[in-house]
């Protein structure tokens, strides 16, 4: 898929110096690991009032928890239904991607089309490619939309052409697919996971040494006999490292997957300039359409910023995702799920998701317990659905996150 990146006007232009300083202090106090992609965060004063429907609100926002010091506009969002794009029924290719990792990975990746713009505090020299990174001449500014890096279909020839009004969704941060073989076994055999219609996956590695130099999204789709799409979040540069390949989001769907795109967020940590994990890229939301009943549902596989103590950047990334949902499917149901990296229950990204009409499906199903390291980081938000069931699968020991799931029915 080849097209020019589309620039989307950002919602947020600045933060005050005072607030930025407080956020940095809070990050230190809460033990945010700036050198780790998914560092655990220790709550300061989590509070108990989380959502628009809860009590304990003051001026339309939570009155307790660390987010109370954030500006009012961080807790604001208007769902105004700005557009609609007709779903595509173009089938995905069945043989467009090689099985091995000899082609199509860094440095054989077009950093100006397949990778989100990188905005670091410094440039560096990548020993693998011999290139200065980020690539000189990249004038893109976020948020922008780019094509997915890889997609294909392993659906059986007997797949139906019509689908019920119910949809089972699994969201799982699979920790760079370090345990890919075990994860494939779990997703194909676990009673709460094996029968899902769509899997929204984060930290899916492609051809890295962490996962045995394999195309994890492709192998997962093969095992599940499904369509799939993969989008690069970060190219894992070899500057003082031995990782290679790239990592990103994946959608694996047993129903036809179409209309694929990837949204590059703004508001990410400077992974190239200041991190000991040098990377090209940006936080992303991978999204596409799948059929449910007599309509098509837009699904977003997300991975929001972890280096953000209070959630202002994560709210910015959520707002950009909501803008994209409005632009493409404002009258259709949609799902936003994955690793929110949210560490307190009154955080603005959670409040704003519900303000925009999305339901915390796992919470409605009765599970609000942690999904990683004592914190509830992973969420499955749905709009236009009733929640029939849901939960968290714990004790797998195959990732540093637990998978969450929900069975939904169109309203």
C-alpha positions, 0 to 999 in steps of 0.5 A: 500500500503506497500513499503519501502521509496524511497530516492531522492537526494536533490537539495540544500545542504546549505545556507550562514550564511549571507543570512540565517540571512537576511531571518530571519530579513525579516521574522520579518519585514514582520510579518511572524507568526511562530506559525501559519500554514498559517500566512499572510505575508506583502509584502516589495517591491513586484515589478511588474516583475514576470515571464520568459515571462515578461519584466524587467529581468536581467541575467535570473531572476527578477531584482526587488522585495525582491527576488533580494538579493537571489543567482542566483541558487535559480532562476534556474531549468532544466527540462530535462525529466528524466523518465516515469512511466506507469500509473496504472489502479488499482481501489481504494478500496470501503470499506477499511476505517472505517466511524468513527475515532475509528481506524487508527488515532494517536497514531494508526498511523505508524509514520515511514511509514505514516508520513514524517520524522520529523527533530526538534531541540528537542524531546518532550513527547506526552501525548496522546501516552506516546511516545517520539517524534519524534520516536527514530530510524527514520533515513529517510532523505528527500525528500522521498516518502511514501504511502498515509494514506487513499484512497477509491472510492465512484464513481457510477457504471455508471462512464464512461470508457473514458474521454474528453480532457478537465479537470476542476480543483479546488484547495482550502485550506479548513482551517482544514475543520473547516466548513466541512458541508458548504464546502460540500454544496459549492463544490456540489452546487456552479456553478463554483465548482460543476462540477469540475473533480478533487479537490486538497485540502489542510489543510484537517483534519482527526478526529480532534476536529476542524472538529468535529472528522470526516474523511473530505476527505472521507466525501467530496468524498462521497458527490461528488461521487468520488475517493479520497486519503488523505496524512498526512502532520502533526500529531497534537500532544496534547502537550499543545493543544486540537486538535487531529487527523492529517491534510494534503492534499487530492485529490478528483476525479470524474475520476479514481484515481491511482498511488498514492504516497506522497512526503515528502519535505525538508526545512520545519519549525521546527513545533515540536521543536520550535512551539506552534503548536507541530506536527510530519511530514513535508510539502508534495505533494500528487500526482496521475494519472487521465485519460484525453483524450488518456493520463493520467495526473499527479496531485499534491496537494501541501502546501508549507512552510509559514515560509519562508520570501523570498521563498528559501525554497518554491523554494526547495519544488517546485523543489522537486515536479518538480523532482517527476513530471519528474521522473514519467511523464516527457512526460505527462501533469501535474498539480501542485496546492494548497497553495503556500504561496507565498507573492510577485509576483517575488518570485522564486517558481513562476518564476521557475514553469514557467521556467519549462514549467508550466502555471499560469492558473488562471493568463492566465484566467485574475485573479491576485487578492488576494486569502487570506488577500490581498495576492495571495497565491493560484496557479494552474499551468498546463503543457501540457494544454491550458487554456480555463477558470479560476478564483477565487471564493470569498466571501464564508467565509468558509475558510481563503483562496478562491478556485481557478479553471481552465478549461484546454484542452490538447495541 
